[in-house]
Amino acid sequence: MVAINDNLSQSIEALRAHKLRAALTVLGLTMGVATLITVMTLVQGANLYVEQKIANLGTDVFQVARTPFATTDFNLVIKSRRNKRIDYDDYLAVGAGCRECDAVGASADFTTHVRYANNELVDIDVIGHTPNMADIDTRTVEHGRYFTPVEDEHGARVCLIGATIAEQLFASVDPLGKVIRIGTEEFEVIGTFEKIGSVLGQDQDNFAIIPLRAFLKMRGSRSSLTFNVHAAGEQRMQQAMDSVRLTLRARRHLATGAPDDFFMATKDSYISLWQSISSAFFSVFIMVSSISAIVGGIVIMNVMLVSVTERTKEIGIRRAMGATRQDILRQFLTESVMQCLIGGFIGVGAGFLFALAIRTFTSFPASVQTWVAMLGVVMSSVIGLFFGIYPATRAAKLDPVVALRSE
């Protein structure tokens, strides 16, 4: 039996003797592994990013609205448009009737333009909030203050703006105390929010928040409200959800057994939807990158078969000098696995570099995790073993007498 060190040295010498062929063989597997690593780091990063920024309700908050929050069923969205709007009286009834709720806030939004002096921004998300949304919403006021219950009750023309509006309309001046025009109405800026950033390329700071009563004066009954309900603890939250559901069903005169004509969502609802979407893309990308890796494995098998044919006399000499079939089998398997491991390590490094470059130069996230690198190396080893078995077996089965006669 040939020692492991001798086996490795013989394999290295064999690869050195055909450097170009070995390099081209490794290249195919490198591309497959690099593609796999890049895809997995991007998907993992996107999942983490969504958990942190899209589902920003908090663990003890759920929402209620006329239309679904998280669904891929377009027909359900169209059907929900016929549901009765959730109005301000519903908000008062839920707030008064839910003893399990720590706080019940309401919000609504529409898109319009915002103007200050000679500068105008379009497609700004204008959000109406009740005053207690300051404690429920996860956005943080960086400068200034939130509006008071008295200001909301009187529909005061005050607002808070996101970082994008503050940067683009007030690049060199303090926005606090300035008057901006939202749609056709003028509002005094009393606060600005901390910068949130982008989520998958979508600016999350392009908004202005105004008192809900002022919002309703602008929009009338055209908007349906969204409730944001805080209830501490999993059990208490479930009780609060049941209480809100019963209150709304009673106000809407829904018969026993009839489905709800409103929708509820928690942080987990958003994460679950995203994971179902990302898993579909992930599966497709994995299949594509796996095909590349398999093609690399097939290339390795073909090259190893050529190598066996070229080295028939060498195999015969080694057998004549006492090498067993197992020794020949191990040598060719070692050569196959070594090429795959080299391609795997290079592919892992290239994949991480691509992912980091994407994260650095674009807004798309990437999460580099150790287990992804380990998966790439393991996959390379498996490919090396699988596609190296047939050439190695063929080499081991050569008759030494016949092999010695070959030229």
Phi, psi and omega in degrees: 000129180285136179295156182299317180299319178294321179298315180295316182295322178294321179293318179297317179296321179296321179289323178295328182292338179228067187297314183297316180296319179295320181295316179294325177296315180295326185301317181300314180290325179301315180297319179295314180293320180298319178297315180299313182296316180300313181298315184293321179293323179292317180294316178297320178295319179296319178299314180295320181296317180296317179300324184277326191242324181284309180273071186260029181287330190099159185285342185245027182232137171231159183242153177227132181208169180288327183247158182293147180274317187224103180203152173253005180269101183294326179297324178295322178296315179298316180296323183292340179296340179273355179293154177295141180293149172270119187249184185293327177295324175298319179299315180296320181293317179295316179298324181280331187263348184263098179284337180279348183276128175284326178201140176237113178249164180224150179211160174205160183211159171208168183250133179206189179257154179234137185227141171218125184055237182261005181258137180224137176244139180250166179056045176269134178277111179262122187243130173265131182234148164281156185301327182286356174294343176300330181266340183267315182292148184271353177291143186249130176286122182270316180227146179085215186211170173271162178282156186267164175303325179294318178296322178292317182300323181267004179063041184299144180274071177234158183206161170239144185237153177283170186296326181296315179295317180298319182288322186273330180265333184231059185297323187237008181229161177282122183288339183299130180089349179280155181252124177244159178256117176255110187066244179251004185247150178260137182227143176270131179282120179246356181192158174230153183258155173298149180291132179264317182104197182253148173243109181052042175089356181260123181293124181260006182248013184264062186212162172224138181247131180232163177301143184299322180296321177294323177299314182293329176294326179283319188257345181064223183264014183282343183254142173261138184279155171244127178271139173240109189248128178255129176214116185285130177096143183297315181293316180295324178296317178298319177296321178295320178297319178295319180295315179296318180299314180297319180297313181291322178296320179294317180292333181264001176057045178277132181289156177301129181093343179286144181291155176296143173254035174209171186227148178238148180211146174241179177303321181296332180297316180292316181296320180297317178298313181298318181294325178292323178288312184293327180295326178294312177297319181301317181296318180296314180297321180296320179297317181295313181292327178294324177299318178299317180294320180294320177300319176300321178295321178296320177300316179299318180297316180297317180296320179294324177295319176297319180298319178299317180296317181292331187254025181301315181295320177301318180296319179297318179297316180296321178294321181294332181270007172113357178292136180272171176300322179297324178296315179296317180299314181295322182297312183288327174295320179299317178299317180296312182294321180299316178298319181292320180294319177299313177297323180294313180297317178295319180296319177299313179298316180295320179298316179294322178296318178298315181296317179295323177296319178296317180294327183283318189258356176227176179271000181280134185279161173211137181240112181273116183237147185297321185295333177293318178297317179298321179298319179298318180292317179298317180299320178299316180297316181297317178298318179299316179292314185296311184275353177264348184296313184295311177299320181294320179294320179297320179294319182293332184272358180297136176287123183301325180295313179296320181297321181290334180280345185288154178239000000 
